[in-house]
Amino acid sequence: MAGPPPLPGKAAAAADPDAPEPSTVHRFPAILLQPPSQRRHNHSRSTKLLRSFRSAFRALPIIATPPGCHIPTAALSRVGSSGRRDCHVHGTRTTGTLFGHRKARITVAFQDNPRSVPLLLLQLAVPTARFMQDMGSSSLLRVALECEKKVAGAGAGEKSCVLDEPLWVAYINGRNVGYAAKRDPTELDLGVMQLLHAVSMGAGVLPGDMTDPVDGELTYMRAYFDRVTGSKDSETFYMLNPDGNDGPELSIFFVRI
């Protein structure tokens, strides 16, 4: 006697409890991203110096900051009471990607290059659509992320870099928007980076059938950023404009106060 015919659709999936739901399967290509470089500053000395001076001049107009927002104007360098500089300045170029589903919170990823695993990935408590709207309506968007210094003696060993902090209070153009949290990349994050590995800069939309059929299309914007380290308590990422306009359209400041 012939056996029963194969079960179609969801009935077939129910027969195999380990089979994923069709609507939740991410249709990503194989992840072939390179690991982040261990050499954080791989540019020539002359290139570093030129980029440092350029980034320093960019930062000068932001000395006057809105109340309640402590954008790190000391991210360049400062002189201690002994007259010696107690921090350093250097710049490296990184790839920055802002992406997210329309109603979901926006994610920011920084990579050594478009083909590498993110070296820093954080999520802002701002919907993607709202953030992209602010980008379009403002000639200059300043995102300041602040965290508090740990109490002296609370931990042993050398103080960590500000980018190692897990949580920041977030301000956009002086307006408190909640928190920003650092997290490890998920399957979705790595899948998006893989889909965009050939894109050096630009903006667009990835359809839902390529990312997540439930949440729908995913908006992204990618550009080069100059990363400027002022000290262990301050780092800044300045977006570079491909059209050659003066000044960055987006600046992201990390500061520990």
C-alpha positions in Angstrom: 0.0 0.0 0.0 1.4 3.4 -1.0 2.2 5.8 1.9 0.4 9.1 2.4 1.4 11.9 0.1 3.8 14.5 1.5 2.3 17.3 3.5 2.2 20.7 1.8 3.1 24.1 3.3 2.8 24.5 7.0 1.7 21.0 7.6 5.0 19.8 6.2 6.9 22.1 8.5 4.9 20.8 11.5 6.1 17.3 10.6 9.6 18.5 11.2 9.8 20.4 14.5 13.3 21.6 13.7 12.3 23.3 10.4 12.2 27.1 10.7 9.1 29.1 9.9 9.2 30.2 6.2 8.4 33.8 7.2 11.4 34.1 9.6 14.1 32.8 7.3 16.7 35.5 6.5 17.7 35.2 2.8 21.3 36.2 3.3 24.3 35.2 1.2 27.1 33.3 2.9 28.9 35.6 5.3 32.4 36.1 3.9 33.4 39.2 5.9 37.0 39.6 7.1 37.8 40.0 10.8 38.5 43.6 12.0 42.1 44.6 11.6 44.3 44.5 14.8 46.2 47.5 13.5 44.0 50.4 14.3 46.2 53.1 12.6 47.6 51.8 9.4 48.0 55.0 7.4 51.3 56.7 6.7 52.6 59.3 9.2 52.0 62.2 6.8 48.5 61.1 6.0 47.7 60.8 9.7 49.1 64.3 10.4 47.1 65.9 7.5 43.9 64.2 8.6 44.5 65.2 12.3 44.9 68.9 11.4 41.8 68.7 9.1 39.7 67.1 11.8 41.0 69.5 14.4 39.8 72.5 12.4 36.5 70.8 11.8 36.0 70.6 15.6 36.7 74.3 16.3 33.2 75.6 15.6 31.5 73.3 18.0 33.0 74.8 21.2 29.7 76.5 22.1 27.4 73.6 22.8 23.7 73.5 23.8 22.9 73.2 27.5 22.9 69.7 28.9 25.0 68.3 26.1 28.8 68.0 26.7 30.2 67.5 23.2 33.9 66.7 23.6 35.6 69.8 22.4 38.6 68.5 24.2 38.7 65.5 21.8 41.6 67.2 20.1 44.2 67.7 22.8 44.6 69.3 26.2 47.5 70.5 28.3 47.8 69.5 31.9 49.1 71.6 34.8 52.6 70.4 34.1 52.4 71.9 30.6 52.7 68.6 28.9 50.0 67.1 26.6 48.1 64.3 28.4 46.4 62.9 25.3 47.1 62.4 21.6 45.4 63.1 18.3 45.3 60.9 15.3 42.9 60.1 12.5 42.0 57.0 10.6 39.4 56.4 7.9 36.6 53.9 8.6 33.4 52.9 6.9 30.2 53.8 8.8 26.8 52.4 8.1 23.5 53.5 9.5 20.6 51.1 8.9 17.4 49.7 10.3 13.8 48.9 9.6 11.5 51.9 9.4 9.9 51.6 12.9 12.8 49.9 14.6 15.7 51.6 16.3 18.5 52.7 14.1 21.8 50.8 14.2 25.3 52.3 13.6 28.1 50.1 12.5 31.8 51.1 12.0 34.1 48.8 10.0 37.8 48.9 8.9 36.4 48.6 5.3 33.1 47.6 3.7 34.2 43.9 3.6 35.1 43.5 7.3 33.2 42.5 10.4 32.1 45.6 12.4 34.6 46.8 15.0 31.9 48.8 16.7 28.2 48.4 16.6 25.7 50.4 18.6 22.0 51.0 18.7 20.3 54.4 19.3 17.0 54.7 21.0 15.6 56.5 17.9 13.5 55.0 15.2 15.2 54.7 11.8 12.6 56.8 10.0 13.0 59.6 12.6 16.8 59.7 12.4 16.8 59.7 8.6 14.3 62.5 8.6 16.6 64.6 10.9 19.5 63.9 8.6 17.5 65.3 5.7 16.2 68.4 7.5 19.4 69.5 9.1 22.6 70.6 7.4 24.7 69.3 10.4 23.7 66.6 12.7 25.7 66.2 15.9 25.2 63.0 17.9 26.9 63.2 21.4 27.1 60.0 23.4 28.1 60.5 27.1 29.0 58.2 29.9 30.3 58.7 33.4 33.8 57.9 34.6 34.1 55.1 37.1 34.9 56.1 40.6 38.6 56.1 41.3 39.7 52.8 42.8 36.6 51.0 41.8 38.5 48.7 39.4 42.1 47.6 39.1 44.2 47.9 36.0 44.5 50.5 33.2 41.5 52.5 32.3 39.7 51.2 29.2 39.0 53.2 26.0 35.7 55.1 25.8 34.5 52.8 23.0 34.7 49.9 25.4 31.8 51.3 27.5 28.5 49.4 27.1 26.0 52.3 27.5 25.8 56.0 26.8 23.3 58.8 27.2 22.5 60.1 23.7 21.9 63.6 22.5 21.1 64.7 18.9 21.8 68.4 18.3 21.6 68.9 22.1 18.2 67.1 22.5 18.2 64.1 24.9 16.9 61.1 22.9 17.5 58.4 25.5 20.3 55.9 25.4 22.7 54.2 23.0 24.0 50.7 23.7 26.9 48.8 22.2 26.1 45.2 21.2 27.5 42.2 19.4 26.5 41.8 15.7 23.5 39.6 15.1 22.8 37.4 12.1 20.8 40.3 10.6 23.7 42.8 11.1 26.2 40.5 9.5 23.8 39.7 6.7 23.3 43.4 5.9 27.1 44.0 6.0 27.5 41.1 3.6 24.8 42.4 1.2 26.5 45.8 1.2 30.1 44.6 1.0 30.5 46.1 -2.5 29.1 49.5 -1.5 31.6 52.0 -0.4 29.2 54.9 0.0 25.6 55.6 -0.8 22.0 55.2 0.5 19.1 53.0 -0.4 16.6 50.4 0.7 17.0 46.6 0.9 13.7 44.8 0.2 12.1 42.7 2.9 12.6 39.5 1.0 16.4 40.0 1.3 16.4 40.9 5.0 13.3 40.2 7.0 9.9 39.4 5.5 8.1 40.3 8.7 9.6 43.8 9.4 9.8 44.7 5.7 12.3 46.8 3.8 15.5 48.0 5.5 16.9 51.6 5.0 20.6 52.2 5.0 23.2 54.9 4.5 26.9 54.3 4.1 29.8 56.7 4.0 33.5 57.1 5.0 34.2 58.6 8.4 37.3 60.1 9.9 37.9 58.7 13.3 39.8 61.0 15.6 41.0 59.9 19.0 41.6 62.6 21.5 42.2 60.5 24.6 40.9 57.3 26.3 37.9 59.5 27.3 37.0 60.9 23.9 36.7 59.8 20.3 34.9 61.4 17.4 33.7 60.1 14.0 33.3 62.7 11.3 31.4 61.8 8.1 33.2 62.7 4.9 31.0 64.2 2.2 31.4 62.7 -1.2 30.1 65.9 -2.9 33.0 68.0 -1.5 30.9 70.3 0.7 32.6 72.0 3.6 32.2 70.4 7.0 30.7 67.0 7.8 26.9 66.4 7.7 27.1 64.0 10.6 29.4 63.9 13.6 29.3 61.3 16.3 31.1 62.1 19.6 31.9 59.6 22.3 32.9 61.2 25.7 33.4 60.0 29.2 32.9 62.8 31.7 
